[in-house]
Amino acid sequence: MDDIRQYVRVSLSAHEYPREIEFVSEMPLTTSGKVIRRILRSRAQEEAELVQG
């Protein structure tokens, strides 16, 4: 994981690289093959709420 972070920091500007990296088994896709980002955001929000208690 540290290798990924280092590569991204070198390759992208500071405002572009992700602060957190999470691996998922399958990406939610539309019928045309685009990533459904709102589903990923809602999953992240749910996880954050669980952590906060």
mmCIF entry with sequence, helices, sheets and N, C-alpha, C, O atoms, coordinates in Angstrom:
data_MODEL
# 
_entry.id   MODEL 
# 
_entity.id                         1 
_entity.type                       polymer 
_entity.pdbx_number_of_molecules   1 
# 
_entity_poly.entity_id                      1 
_entity_poly.type                           'polypeptide(L)' 
_entity_poly.nstd_linkage                   no 
_entity_poly.nstd_monomer                   no 
_entity_poly.pdbx_seq_one_letter_code       MDDIRQYVRVSLSAHEYPREIEFVSEMPLTTSGKVIRRILRSRAQEEAELVQG 
_entity_poly.pdbx_seq_one_letter_code_can   MDDIRQYVRVSLSAHEYPREIEFVSEMPLTTSGKVIRRILRSRAQEEAELVQG 
_entity_poly.pdbx_strand_id                 A 
# 
loop_
_entity_poly_seq.entity_id 
_entity_poly_seq.num 
_entity_poly_seq.mon_id 
_entity_poly_seq.hetero 
1 1  MET n 
1 2  ASP n 
1 3  ASP n 
1 4  ILE n 
1 5  ARG n 
1 6  GLN n 
1 7  TYR n 
1 8  VAL n 
1 9  ARG n 
1 10 VAL n 
1 11 SER n 
1 12 LEU n 
1 13 SER n 
1 14 ALA n 
1 15 HIS n 
1 16 GLU n 
1 17 TYR n 
1 18 PRO n 
1 19 ARG n 
1 20 GLU n 
1 21 ILE n 
1 22 GLU n 
1 23 PHE n 
1 24 VAL n 
1 25 SER n 
1 26 GLU n 
1 27 MET n 
1 28 PRO n 
1 29 LEU n 
1 30 THR n 
1 31 THR n 
1 32 SER n 
1 33 GLY n 
1 34 LYS n 
1 35 VAL n 
1 36 ILE n 
1 37 ARG n 
1 38 ARG n 
1 39 ILE n 
1 40 LEU n 
1 41 ARG n 
1 42 SER n 
1 43 ARG n 
1 44 ALA n 
1 45 GLN n 
1 46 GLU n 
1 47 GLU n 
1 48 ALA n 
1 49 GLU n 
1 50 LEU n 
1 51 VAL n 
1 52 GLN n 
1 53 GLY n 
# 
_struct_asym.id          A 
_struct_asym.entity_id   1 
# 
loop_
_struct_conf.conf_type_id 
_struct_conf.id 
_struct_conf.pdbx_PDB_helix_id 
_struct_conf.beg_label_comp_id 
_struct_conf.beg_label_asym_id 
_struct_conf.beg_label_seq_id 
_struct_conf.pdbx_beg_PDB_ins_code 
_struct_conf.end_label_comp_id 
_struct_conf.end_label_asym_id 
_struct_conf.end_label_seq_id 
_struct_conf.pdbx_end_PDB_ins_code 
_struct_conf.beg_auth_comp_id 
_struct_conf.beg_auth_asym_id 
_struct_conf.beg_auth_seq_id 
_struct_conf.end_auth_comp_id 
_struct_conf.end_auth_asym_id 
_struct_conf.end_auth_seq_id 
_struct_conf.pdbx_PDB_helix_class 
_struct_conf.details 
_struct_conf.pdbx_PDB_helix_length 
HELX_P HELX_P1 AA1 ASP A 2  ? SER A 11 ? ASP A 2  SER A 11 1 ? 10 
HELX_P HELX_P2 AA2 ARG A 37 ? GLN A 52 ? ARG A 37 GLN A 52 1 ? 16 
# 
_struct_conf_type.id          HELX_P 
_struct_conf_type.criteria    ? 
_struct_conf_type.reference   ? 
# 
loop_
_atom_site.group_PDB 
_atom_site.id 
_atom_site.type_symbol 
_atom_site.label_atom_id 
_atom_site.label_alt_id 
_atom_site.label_comp_id 
_atom_site.label_asym_id 
_atom_site.label_entity_id 
_atom_site.label_seq_id 
_atom_site.pdbx_PDB_ins_code 
_atom_site.Cartn_x 
_atom_site.Cartn_y 
_atom_site.Cartn_z 
_atom_site.occupancy 
_atom_site.B_iso_or_equiv 
_atom_site.pdbx_formal_charge 
_atom_site.auth_seq_id 
_atom_site.auth_comp_id 
_atom_site.auth_asym_id 
_atom_site.auth_atom_id 
_atom_site.pdbx_PDB_model_num 
ATOM 1   N N  . MET A 1 1  ? 0.826   -1.191 0.000   1.00 0.00 ? 1  MET A N  1 
ATOM 2   C CA . MET A 1 1  ? 0.000   0.000  0.000   1.00 0.00 ? 1  MET A CA 1 
ATOM 3   C C  . MET A 1 1  ? 0.869   1.253  0.000   1.00 0.00 ? 1  MET A C  1 
ATOM 4   O O  . MET A 1 1  ? 0.523   2.242  -0.645  1.00 0.00 ? 1  MET A O  1 
ATOM 5   N N  . ASP A 1 2  ? 1.989   1.224  0.712   1.00 0.00 ? 2  ASP A N  1 
ATOM 6   C CA . ASP A 1 2  ? 2.883   2.382  0.727   1.00 0.00 ? 2  ASP A CA 1 
ATOM 7   C C  . ASP A 1 2  ? 3.458   2.665  -0.649  1.00 0.00 ? 2  ASP A C  1 
ATOM 8   O O  . ASP A 1 2  ? 3.698   3.820  -1.003  1.00 0.00 ? 2  ASP A O  1 
ATOM 9   N N  . ASP A 1 3  ? 3.679   1.612  -1.424  1.00 0.00 ? 3  ASP A N  1 
ATOM 10  C CA . ASP A 1 3  ? 4.173   1.798  -2.794  1.00 0.00 ? 3  ASP A CA 1 
ATOM 11  C C  . ASP A 1 3  ? 3.164   2.570  -3.637  1.00 0.00 ? 3  ASP A C  1 
ATOM 12  O O  . ASP A 1 3  ? 3.537   3.436  -4.428  1.00 0.00 ? 3  ASP A O  1 
ATOM 13  N N  . ILE A 1 4  ? 1.898   2.252  -3.463  1.00 0.00 ? 4  ILE A N  1 
ATOM 14  C CA . ILE A 1 4  ? 0.838   2.937  -4.209  1.00 0.00 ? 4  ILE A CA 1 
ATOM 15  C C  . ILE A 1 4  ? 0.795   4.408  -3.813  1.00 0.00 ? 4  ILE A C  1 
ATOM 16  O O  . ILE A 1 4  ? 0.733   5.284  -4.676  1.00 0.00 ? 4  ILE A O  1 
ATOM 17  N N  . ARG A 1 5  ? 0.827   4.679  -2.521  1.00 0.00 ? 5  ARG A N  1 
ATOM 18  C CA . ARG A 1 5  ? 0.787   6.067  -2.051  1.00 0.00 ? 5  ARG A CA 1 
ATOM 19  C C  . ARG A 1 5  ? 1.973   6.868  -2.582  1.00 0.00 ? 5  ARG A C  1 
ATOM 20  O O  . ARG A 1 5  ? 1.806   8.004  -3.027  1.00 0.00 ? 5  ARG A O  1 
ATOM 21  N N  . GLN A 1 6  ? 3.136   6.298  -2.537  1.00 0.00 ? 6  GLN A N  1 
ATOM 22  C CA . GLN A 1 6  ? 4.333   6.993  -3.020  1.00 0.00 ? 6  GLN A CA 1 
ATOM 23  C C  . GLN A 1 6  ? 4.231   7.274  -4.514  1.00 0.00 ? 6  GLN A C  1 
ATOM 24  O O  . GLN A 1 6  ? 4.545   8.376  -4.963  1.00 0.00 ? 6  GLN A O  1 
ATOM 25  N N  . TYR A 1 7  ? 3.794   6.284  -5.282  1.00 0.00 ? 7  TYR A N  1 
ATOM 26  C CA . TYR A 1 7  ? 3.654   6.461  -6.734  1.00 0.00 ? 7  TYR A CA 1 
ATOM 27  C C  . TYR A 1 7  ? 2.658   7.575  -7.057  1.00 0.00 ? 7  TYR A C  1 
ATOM 28  O O  . TYR A 1 7  ? 2.916   8.416  -7.918  1.00 0.00 ? 7  TYR A O  1 
ATOM 29  N N  . VAL A 1 8  ? 1.531   7.577  -6.368  1.00 0.00 ? 8  VAL A N  1 
ATOM 30  C CA . VAL A 1 8  ? 0.497   8.579  -6.636  1.00 0.00 ? 8  VAL A CA 1 
ATOM 31  C C  . VAL A 1 8  ? 0.976   9.971  -6.243  1.00 0.00 ? 8  VAL A C  1 
ATOM 32  O O  . VAL A 1 8  ? 0.703   10.938 -6.955  1.00 0.00 ? 8  VAL A O  1 
ATOM 33  N N  . ARG A 1 9  ? 1.679   10.088 -5.134  1.00 0.00 ? 9  ARG A N  1 
ATOM 34  C CA . ARG A 1 9  ? 2.181   11.398 -4.711  1.00 0.00 ? 9  ARG A CA 1 
ATOM 35  C C  . ARG A 1 9  ? 3.180   11.964 -5.705  1.00 0.00 ? 9  ARG A C  1 
ATOM 36  O O  . ARG A 1 9  ? 3.217   13.172 -5.935  1.00 0.00 ? 9  ARG A O  1 
ATOM 37  N N  . VAL A 1 10 ? 3.982   11.103 -6.287  1.00 0.00 ? 10 VAL A N  1 
ATOM 38  C CA . VAL A 1 10 ? 4.961   11.560 -7.273  1.00 0.00 ? 10 VAL A CA 1 
ATOM 39  C C  . VAL A 1 10 ? 4.281   11.898 -8.602  1.00 0.00 ? 10 VAL A C  1 
ATOM 40  O O  . VAL A 1 10 ? 4.693   12.831 -9.291  1.00 0.00 ? 10 VAL A O  1 
ATOM 41  N N  . SER A 1 11 ? 3.243   11.145 -8.958  1.00 0.00 ? 11 SER A N  1 
ATOM 42  C CA . SER A 1 11 ? 2.607   11.290 -10.261 1.00 0.00 ? 11 SER A CA 1 
ATOM 43  C C  . SER A 1 11 ? 1.566   12.400 -10.331 1.00 0.00 ? 11 SER A C  1 
ATOM 44  O O  . SER A 1 11 ? 1.330   12.954 -11.405 1.00 0.00 ? 11 SER A O  1 
ATOM 45  N N  . LEU A 1 12 ? 0.939   12.734 -9.202  1.00 0.00 ? 12 LEU A N  1 
ATOM 46  C CA . LEU A 1 12 ? -0.147  13.713 -9.210  1.00 0.00 ? 12 LEU A CA 1 
ATOM 47  C C  . LEU A 1 12 ? 0.189   14.917 -8.346  1.00 0.00 ? 12 LEU A C  1 
ATOM 48  O O  . LEU A 1 12 ? 1.100   14.874 -7.519  1.00 0.00 ? 12 LEU A O  1 
ATOM 49  N N  . SER A 1 13 ? -0.558  15.985 -8.551  1.00 0.00 ? 13 SER A N  1 
ATOM 50  C CA . SER A 1 13 ? -0.414  17.167 -7.704  1.00 0.00 ? 13 SER A CA 1 
ATOM 51  C C  . SER A 1 13 ? -0.967  16.856 -6.315  1.00 0.00 ? 13 SER A C  1 
ATOM 52  O O  . SER A 1 13 ? -1.730  15.907 -6.138  1.00 0.00 ? 13 SER A O  1 
ATOM 53  N N  . ALA A 1 14 ? -0.578  17.658 -5.343  1.00 0.00 ? 14 ALA A N  1 
ATOM 54  C CA . ALA A 1 14 ? -0.974  17.416 -3.955  1.00 0.00 ? 14 ALA A CA 1 
ATOM 55  C C  . ALA A 1 14 ? -2.492  17.413 -3.779  1.00 0.00 ? 14 ALA A C  1 
ATOM 56  O O  . ALA A 1 14 ? -3.012  16.640 -2.974  1.00 0.00 ? 14 ALA A O  1 
ATOM 57  N N  . HIS A 1 15 ? -3.206  18.254 -4.509  1.00 0.00 ? 15 HIS A N  1 
ATOM 58  C CA . HIS A 1 15 ? -4.653  18.304 -4.346  1.00 0.00 ? 15 HIS A CA 1 
ATOM 59  C C  . HIS A 1 15 ? -5.372  17.162 -5.078  1.00 0.00 ? 15 HIS A C  1 
ATOM 60  O O  . HIS A 1 15 ? -6.568  16.958 -4.869  1.00 0.00 ? 15 HIS A O  1 
ATOM 61  N N  . GLU A 1 16 ? -4.664  16.422 -5.924  1.00 0.00 ? 16 GLU A N  1 
ATOM 62  C CA . GLU A 1 16 ? -5.283  15.361 -6.708  1.00 0.00 ? 16 GLU A CA 1 
ATOM 63  C C  . GLU A 1 16 ? -5.190  13.975 -6.076  1.00 0.00 ? 16 GLU A C  1 
ATOM 64  O O  . GLU A 1 16 ? -6.068  13.143 -6.308  1.00 0.00 ? 16 GLU A O  1 
ATOM 65  N N  . TYR A 1 17 ? -4.163  13.706 -5.294  1.00 0.00 ? 17 TYR A N  1 
ATOM 66  C CA . TYR A 1 17 ? -4.007  12.342 -4.817  1.00 0.00 ? 17 TYR A CA 1 
ATOM 67  C C  . TYR A 1 17 ? -4.943  12.059 -3.641  1.00 0.00 ? 17 TYR A C  1 
ATOM 68  O O  . TYR A 1 17 ? -5.212  12.937 -2.821  1.00 0.00 ? 17 TYR A O  1 
ATOM 69  N N  . PRO A 1 18 ? -5.432  10.825 -3.573  1.00 0.00 ? 18 PRO A N  1 
ATOM 70  C CA . PRO A 1 18 ? -6.396  10.475 -2.522  1.00 0.00 ? 18 PRO A CA 1 
ATOM 71  C C  . PRO A 1 18 ? -5.728  10.383 -1.156  1.00 0.00 ? 18 PRO A C  1 
ATOM 72  O O  . PRO A 1 18 ? -4.586  9.935  -1.045  1.00 0.00 ? 18 PRO A O  1 
ATOM 73  N N  . ARG A 1 19 ? -6.431  10.802 -0.133  1.00 0.00 ? 19 ARG A N  1 
ATOM 74  C CA . ARG A 1 19 ? -5.918  10.719 1.237   1.00 0.00 ? 19 ARG A CA 1 
ATOM 75  C C  . ARG A 1 19 ? -6.104  9.320  1.794   1.00 0.00 ? 19 ARG A C  1 
ATOM 76  O O  . ARG A 1 19 ? -5.344  8.876  2.656   1.00 0.00 ? 19 ARG A O  1 
ATOM 77  N N  . GLU A 1 20 ? -7.119  8.630  1.296   1.00 0.00 ? 20 GLU A N  1 
ATOM 78  C CA . GLU A 1 20 ? -7.400  7.266  1.745   1.00 0.00 ? 20 GLU A CA 1 
ATOM 79  C C  . GLU A 1 20 ? -7.525  6.361  0.526   1.00 0.00 ? 20 GLU A C  1 
ATOM 80  O O  . GLU A 1 20 ? -8.011  6.774  -0.527  1.00 0.00 ? 20 GLU A O  1 
ATOM 81  N N  . ILE A 1 21 ? -7.082  5.132  0.687   1.00 0.00 ? 21 ILE A N  1 
ATOM 82  C CA . ILE A 1 21 ? -7.186  4.133  -0.376  1.00 0.00 ? 21 ILE A CA 1 
ATOM 83  C C  . ILE A 1 21 ? -7.894  2.926  0.203   1.00 0.00 ? 21 ILE A C  1 
ATOM 84  O O  . ILE A 1 21 ? -7.518  2.416  1.258   1.00 0.00 ? 21 ILE A O  1 
ATOM 85  N N  . GLU A 1 22 ? -8.923  2.474  -0.498  1.00 0.00 ? 22 GLU A N  1 
ATOM 86  C CA . GLU A 1 22 ? -9.658  1.285  -0.063  1.00 0.00 ? 22 GLU A CA 1 
ATOM 87  C C  . GLU A 1 22 ? -9.809  0.348  -1.252  1.00 0.00 ? 22 GLU A C  1 
ATOM 88  O O  . GLU A 1 22 ? -10.164 0.773  -2.352  1.00 0.00 ? 22 GLU A O  1 
ATOM 89  N N  . PHE A 1 23 ? -9.538  -0.920 -1.021  1.00 0.00 ? 23 PHE A N  1 
ATOM 90  C CA . PHE A 1 23 ? -9.683  -1.911 -2.072  1.00 0.00 ? 23 PHE A CA 1 
ATOM 91  C C  . PHE A 1 23 ? -11.054 -2.563 -1.950  1.00 0.00 ? 23 PHE A C  1 
ATOM 92  O O  . PHE A 1 23 ? -11.482 -2.933 -0.857  1.00 0.00 ? 23 PHE A O  1 
ATOM 93  N N  . VAL A 1 24 ? -11.737 -2.700 -3.083  1.00 0.00 ? 24 VAL A N  1 
ATOM 94  C CA . VAL A 1 24 ? -13.043 -3.351 -3.118  1.00 0.00 ? 24 VAL A CA 1 
ATOM 95  C C  . VAL A 1 24 ? -12.966 -4.529 -4.081  1.00 0.00 ? 24 VAL A C  1 
ATOM 96  O O  . VAL A 1 24 ? -12.172 -4.528 -5.022  1.00 0.00 ? 24 VAL A O  1 
ATOM 97  N N  . SER A 1 25 ? -13.795 -5.523 -3.833  1.00 0.00 ? 25 SER A N  1 
ATOM 98  C CA . SER A 1 25 ? -13.772 -6.709 -4.692  1.00 0.00 ? 25 SER A CA 1 
ATOM 99  C C  . SER A 1 25 ? -14.409 -6.443 -6.051  1.00 0.00 ? 25 SER A C  1 
ATOM 100 O O  . SER A 1 25 ? -14.052 -7.075 -7.045  1.00 0.00 ? 25 SER A O  1 
ATOM 101 N N  . GLU A 1 26 ? -15.357 -5.500 -6.091  1.00 0.00 ? 26 GLU A N  1 
ATOM 102 C CA . GLU A 1 26 ? -16.044 -5.223 -7.342  1.00 0.00 ? 26 GLU A CA 1 
ATOM 103 C C  . GLU A 1 26 ? -16.515 -3.772 -7.354  1.00 0.00 ? 26 GLU A C  1 
ATOM 104 O O  . GLU A 1 26 ? -17.046 -3.280 -6.358  1.00 0.00 ? 26 GLU A O  1 
ATOM 105 N N  . MET A 1 27 ? -16.320 -3.092 -8.475  1.00 0.00 ? 27 MET A N  1 
ATOM 106 C CA . MET A 1 27 ? -16.760 -1.708 -8.609  1.00 0.00 ? 27 MET A CA 1 
ATOM 107 C C  . MET A 1 27 ? -18.211 -1.676 -9.078  1.00 0.00 ? 27 MET A C  1 
ATOM 108 O O  . MET A 1 27 ? -18.580 -2.427 -9.980  1.00 0.00 ? 27 MET A O  1 
ATOM 109 N N  . PRO A 1 28 ? -19.044 -0.815 -8.479  1.00 0.00 ? 28 PRO A N  1 
ATOM 110 C CA . PRO A 1 28 ? -20.417 -0.673 -8.965  1.00 0.00 ? 28 PRO A CA 1 
ATOM 111 C C  . PRO A 1 28 ? -20.412 0.077  -10.295 1.00 0.00 ? 28 PRO A C  1 
ATOM 112 O O  . PRO A 1 28 ? -19.919 1.202  -10.378 1.00 0.00 ? 28 PRO A O  1 
ATOM 113 N N  . LEU A 1 29 ? -20.959 -0.546 -11.323 1.00 0.00 ? 29 LEU A N  1 
ATOM 114 C CA . LEU A 1 29 ? -20.936 0.042  -12.663 1.00 0.00 ? 29 LEU A CA 1 
ATOM 115 C C  . LEU A 1 29 ? -22.344 0.234  -13.218 1.00 0.00 ? 29 LEU A C  1 
ATOM 116 O O  . LEU A 1 29 ? -23.269 -0.505 -12.881 1.00 0.00 ? 29 LEU A O  1 
ATOM 117 N N  . THR A 1 30 ? -22.486 1.247  -14.080 1.00 0.00 ? 30 THR A N  1 
ATOM 118 C CA . THR A 1 30 ? -23.731 1.446  -14.810 1.00 0.00 ? 30 THR A CA 1 
ATOM 119 C C  . THR A 1 30 ? -23.761 0.453  -15.970 1.00 0.00 ? 30 THR A C  1 
ATOM 120 O O  . THR A 1 30 ? -22.793 -0.273 -16.197 1.00 0.00 ? 30 THR A O  1 
ATOM 121 N N  . THR A 1 31 ? -24.863 0.426  -16.694 1.00 0.00 ? 31 THR A N  1 
ATOM 122 C CA . THR A 1 31 ? -24.960 -0.488 -17.840 1.00 0.00 ? 31 THR A CA 1 
ATOM 123 C C  . THR A 1 31 ? -23.974 -0.117 -18.946 1.00 0.00 ? 31 THR A C  1 
ATOM 124 O O  . THR A 1 31 ? -23.614 -0.957 -19.771 1.00 0.00 ? 31 THR A O  1 
ATOM 125 N N  . SER A 1 32 ? -23.534 1.157  -18.958 1.00 0.00 ? 32 SER A N  1 
ATOM 126 C CA . SER A 1 32 ? -22.562 1.576  -19.970 1.00 0.00 ? 32 SER A CA 1 
ATOM 127 C C  . SER A 1 32 ? -21.117 1.420  -19.491 1.00 0.00 ? 32 SER A C  1 
ATOM 128 O O  . SER A 1 32 ? -20.183 1.744  -20.224 1.00 0.00 ? 32 SER A O  1 
ATOM 129 N N  . GLY A 1 33 ? -20.930 0.920  -18.255 1.00 0.00 ? 33 GLY A N  1 
ATOM 130 C CA . GLY A 1 33 ? -19.596 0.631  -17.765 1.00 0.00 ? 33 GLY A CA 1 
ATOM 131 C C  . GLY A 1 33 ? -18.929 1.727  -16.961 1.00 0.00 ? 33 GLY A C  1 
ATOM 132 O O  . GLY A 1 33 ? -17.747 1.616  -16.635 1.00 0.00 ? 33 GLY A O  1 
ATOM 133 N N  . LYS A 1 34 ? -19.660 2.786  -16.633 1.00 0.00 ? 34 LYS A N  1 
ATOM 134 C CA . LYS A 1 34 ? -19.083 3.861  -15.822 1.00 0.00 ? 34 LYS A CA 1 
ATOM 135 C C  . LYS A 1 34 ? -19.236 3.531  -14.337 1.00 0.00 ? 34 LYS A C  1 
ATOM 136 O O  . LYS A 1 34 ? -20.197 2.876  -13.933 1.00 0.00 ? 34 LYS A O  1 
ATOM 137 N N  . VAL A 1 35 ? -18.283 3.988  -13.534 1.00 0.00 ? 35 VAL A N  1 
ATOM 138 C CA . VAL A 1 35 ? -18.324 3.756  -12.091 1.00 0.00 ? 35 VAL A CA 1 
ATOM 139 C C  . VAL A 1 35 ? -19.434 4.613  -11.478 1.00 0.00 ? 35 VAL A C  1 
ATOM 140 O O  . VAL A 1 35 ? -19.554 5.800  -11.782 1.00 0.00 ? 35 VAL A O  1 
ATOM 141 N N  . ILE A 1 36 ? -20.234 4.002  -10.619 1.00 0.00 ? 36 ILE A N  1 
ATOM 142 C CA . ILE A 1 36 ? -21.293 4.728  -9.920  1.00 0.00 ? 36 ILE A CA 1 
ATOM 143 C C  . ILE A 1 36 ? -20.685 5.268  -8.623  1.00 0.00 ? 36 ILE A C  1 
ATOM 144 O O  . ILE A 1 36 ? -20.671 4.592  -7.595  1.00 0.00 ? 36 ILE A O  1 
ATOM 145 N N  . ARG A 1 37 ? -20.192 6.488  -8.698  1.00 0.00 ? 37 ARG A N  1 
ATOM 146 C CA . ARG A 1 37 ? -19.457 7.071  -7.575  1.00 0.00 ? 37 ARG A CA 1 
ATOM 147 C C  . ARG A 1 37 ? -20.341 7.347  -6.370  1.00 0.00 ? 37 ARG A C  1 
ATOM 148 O O  . ARG A 1 37 ? -19.860 7.312  -5.237  1.00 0.00 ? 37 ARG A O  1 
ATOM 149 N N  . ARG A 1 38 ? -21.618 7.619  -6.588  1.00 0.00 ? 38 ARG A N  1 
ATOM 150 C CA . ARG A 1 38 ? -22.499 7.910  -5.452  1.00 0.00 ? 38 ARG A CA 1 
ATOM 151 C C  . ARG A 1 38 ? -22.644 6.705  -4.540  1.00 0.00 ? 38 ARG A C  1 
ATOM 152 O O  . ARG A 1 38 ? -22.798 6.865  -3.329  1.00 0.00 ? 38 ARG A O  1 
ATOM 153 N N  . ILE A 1 39 ? -22.597 5.498  -5.099  1.00 0.00 ? 39 ILE A N  1 
ATOM 154 C CA . ILE A 1 39 ? -22.655 4.294  -4.273  1.00 0.00 ? 39 ILE A CA 1 
ATOM 155 C C  . ILE A 1 39 ? -21.386 4.166  -3.446  1.00 0.00 ? 39 ILE A C  1 
ATOM 156 O O  . ILE A 1 39 ? -21.450 3.826  -2.264  1.00 0.00 ? 39 ILE A O  1 
ATOM 157 N N  . LEU A 1 40 ? -20.250 4.430  -4.043  1.00 0.00 ? 40 LEU A N  1 
ATOM 158 C CA . LEU A 1 40 ? -18.991 4.388  -3.295  1.00 0.00 ? 40 LEU A CA 1 
ATOM 159 C C  . LEU A 1 40 ? -18.981 5.433  -2.183  1.00 0.00 ? 40 LEU A C  1 
ATOM 160 O O  . LEU A 1 40 ? -18.517 5.165  -1.075  1.00 0.00 ? 40 LEU A O  1 
ATOM 161 N N  . ARG A 1 41 ? -19.502 6.642  -2.489  1.00 0.00 ? 41 ARG A N  1 
ATOM 162 C CA . ARG A 1 41 ? -19.561 7.684  -1.472  1.00 0.00 ? 41 ARG A CA 1 
ATOM 163 C C  . ARG A 1 41 ? -20.472 7.292  -0.319  1.00 0.00 ? 41 ARG A C  1 
ATOM 164 O O  . ARG A 1 41 ? -20.144 7.527  0.844   1.00 0.00 ? 41 ARG A O  1 
ATOM 165 N N  . SER A 1 42 ? -21.621 6.693  -0.640  1.00 0.00 ? 42 SER A N  1 
ATOM 166 C CA . SER A 1 42 ? -22.552 6.310  0.423   1.00 0.00 ? 42 SER A CA 1 
ATOM 167 C C  . SER A 1 42 ? -21.962 5.201  1.289   1.00 0.00 ? 42 SER A C  1 
ATOM 168 O O  . SER A 1 42 ? -22.176 5.193  2.501   1.00 0.00 ? 42 SER A O  1 
ATOM 169 N N  . ARG A 1 43 ? -21.229 4.270  0.695   1.00 0.00 ? 43 ARG A N  1 
ATOM 170 C CA . ARG A 1 43 ? -20.550 3.224  1.476   1.00 0.00 ? 43 ARG A CA 1 
ATOM 171 C C  . ARG A 1 43 ? -19.522 3.840  2.421   1.00 0.00 ? 43 ARG A C  1 
ATOM 172 O O  . ARG A 1 43 ? -19.430 3.453  3.586   1.00 0.00 ? 43 ARG A O  1 
ATOM 173 N N  . ALA A 1 44 ? -18.763 4.784  1.920   1.00 0.00 ? 44 ALA A N  1 
ATOM 174 C CA . ALA A 1 44 ? -17.748 5.447  2.747   1.00 0.00 ? 44 ALA A CA 1 
ATOM 175 C C  . ALA A 1 44 ? -18.412 6.229  3.875   1.00 0.00 ? 44 ALA A C  1 
ATOM 176 O O  . ALA A 1 44 ? -17.918 6.232  5.003   1.00 0.00 ? 44 ALA A O  1 
ATOM 177 N N  . GLN A 1 45 ? -19.521 6.888  3.580   1.00 0.00 ? 45 GLN A N  1 
ATOM 178 C CA . GLN A 1 45 ? -20.242 7.643  4.605   1.00 0.00 ? 45 GLN A CA 1 
ATOM 179 C C  . GLN A 1 45 ? -20.770 6.715  5.690   1.00 0.00 ? 45 GLN A C  1 
ATOM 180 O O  . GLN A 1 45 ? -20.680 7.036  6.875   1.00 0.00 ? 45 GLN A O  1 
ATOM 181 N N  . GLU A 1 46 ? -21.319 5.568  5.299   1.00 0.00 ? 46 GLU A N  1 
ATOM 182 C CA . GLU A 1 46 ? -21.829 4.599  6.272   1.00 0.00 ? 46 GLU A CA 1 
ATOM 183 C C  . GLU A 1 46 ? -20.709 4.082  7.172   1.00 0.00 ? 46 GLU A C  1 
ATOM 184 O O  . GLU A 1 46 ? -20.889 3.952  8.383   1.00 0.00 ? 46 GLU A O  1 
ATOM 185 N N  . GLU A 1 47 ? -19.563 3.790  6.581   1.00 0.00 ? 47 GLU A N  1 
ATOM 186 C CA . GLU A 1 47 ? -18.422 3.317  7.364   1.00 0.00 ? 47 GLU A CA 1 
ATOM 187 C C  . GLU A 1 47 ? -17.939 4.387  8.340   1.00 0.00 ? 47 GLU A C  1 
ATOM 188 O O  . GLU A 1 47 ? -17.585 4.079  9.478   1.00 0.00 ? 47 GLU A O  1 
ATOM 189 N N  . ALA A 1 48 ? -17.924 5.640  7.896   1.00 0.00 ? 48 ALA A N  1 
ATOM 190 C CA . ALA A 1 48 ? -17.494 6.746  8.757   1.00 0.00 ? 48 ALA A CA 1 
ATOM 191 C C  . ALA A 1 48 ? -18.448 6.913  9.937   1.00 0.00 ? 48 ALA A C  1 
ATOM 192 O O  . ALA A 1 48 ? -18.010 7.183  11.056  1.00 0.00 ? 48 ALA A O  1 
ATOM 193 N N  . GLU A 1 49 ? -19.742 6.755  9.696   1.00 0.00 ? 49 GLU A N  1 
ATOM 194 C CA . GLU A 1 49 ? -20.722 6.879  10.758  1.00 0.00 ? 49 GLU A CA 1 
ATOM 195 C C  . GLU A 1 49 ? -20.571 5.748  11.773  1.00 0.00 ? 49 GLU A C  1 
ATOM 196 O O  . GLU A 1 49 ? -20.752 5.963  12.971  1.00 0.00 ? 49 GLU A O  1 
ATOM 197 N N  . LEU A 1 50 ? -20.241 4.544  11.301  1.00 0.00 ? 50 LEU A N  1 
ATOM 198 C CA . LEU A 1 50 ? -20.036 3.429  12.212  1.00 0.00 ? 50 LEU A CA 1 
ATOM 199 C C  . LEU A 1 50 ? -18.818 3.651  13.103  1.00 0.00 ? 50 LEU A C  1 
ATOM 200 O O  . LEU A 1 50 ? -18.837 3.314  14.287  1.00 0.00 ? 50 LEU A O  1 
ATOM 201 N N  . VAL A 1 51 ? -17.774 4.211  12.535  1.00 0.00 ? 51 VAL A N  1 
ATOM 202 C CA . VAL A 1 51 ? -16.550 4.467  13.289  1.00 0.00 ? 51 VAL A CA 1 
ATOM 203 C C  . VAL A 1 51 ? -16.790 5.546  14.340  1.00 0.00 ? 51 VAL A C  1 
ATOM 204 O O  . VAL A 1 51 ? -16.291 5.450  15.461  1.00 0.00 ? 51 VAL A O  1 
ATOM 205 N N  . GLN A 1 52 ? -17.547 6.562  13.977  1.00 0.00 ? 52 GLN A N  1 
ATOM 206 C CA . GLN A 1 52 ? -17.800 7.656  14.903  1.00 0.00 ? 52 GLN A CA 1 
ATOM 207 C C  . GLN A 1 52 ? -18.739 7.241  16.037  1.00 0.00 ? 52 GLN A C  1 
ATOM 208 O O  . GLN A 1 52 ? -18.749 7.860  17.101  1.00 0.00 ? 52 GLN A O  1 
ATOM 209 N N  . GLY A 1 53 ? -19.507 6.214  15.807  1.00 0.00 ? 53 GLY A N  1 
ATOM 210 C CA . GLY A 1 53 ? -20.340 5.647  16.848  1.00 0.00 ? 53 GLY A CA 1 
ATOM 211 C C  . GLY A 1 53 ? -21.651 6.252  16.959  1.00 0.00 ? 53 GLY A C  1 
ATOM 212 O O  . GLY A 1 53 ? -22.446 5.851  17.809  1.00 0.00 ? 53 GLY A O  1 
# 
